[in-house]
Amino acid sequence: MDSLTDNALMLRVKAGDVDRMGLLFERYHRPLFGFLYHMLGRAASCDDLVQTVFYRMLKYRHTFTSDGEFRTWMYHLARNVLADFIKKNRHAAHHTDVAEMAEHLPGGLSADAGLEQAQDVAQLHEALDRLRPEDREILVLSRFQELKYAEIARVLGTTEGAVKVRVHRAMNELKTTFLRIEN
């Protein structure tokens, strides 16, 4: 059963075999968490939001068609869940917990190298935090979630060419912001 494609699994869920949602959860809870974490910067909220995305997958399974890719549909739902969360929690700004990120650093580094890497990671996340949400989202989808430009275009409802331009501009803005923080 693990060899079924994502689309095939979701079509089975749509047909009423909701137990197949467990396989999709196993495949995608980490990538979804990563997307939401890079957009919000709060792990506790992201756990809840991942659950909400999977709940909505079940609730709106009738809207899934085999015309498109499952990942595109999933990220579309995730963006809606994120937008709803942000509307409800406008006062809770995006922030990154550097201590939480430090837990994920490799243990084999020297103390100085580890500290330097942690500072670079913190500066990168600070630069990401300063980007417009649209720019952050396009970078998270393309660089952290590793979606192809065509997939991102379908998620965002735009053209592949527009995605390429937006990624290029967002990367330039991230670089400029990072260098300002570093100095």
Secondary structure, 3 states (H helix, E strand, C coil): CCCCCHHHHHHHHHCCCHHHHHHHHHHHHHHHHHHHHHHHCCHHHHHHHHHHHHHHHHHCHHHCCCCCCHHHHHHHHHHHHHHHHHHHCCCCCCCCCHHHHHCCCCCCCCHHHHHHHHHHHHHHHHHHHHCCHHHHHHHHHHHHCCCCHHHHHHHHCCCHHHHHHHHHHHHHHHHHHHHHHHC
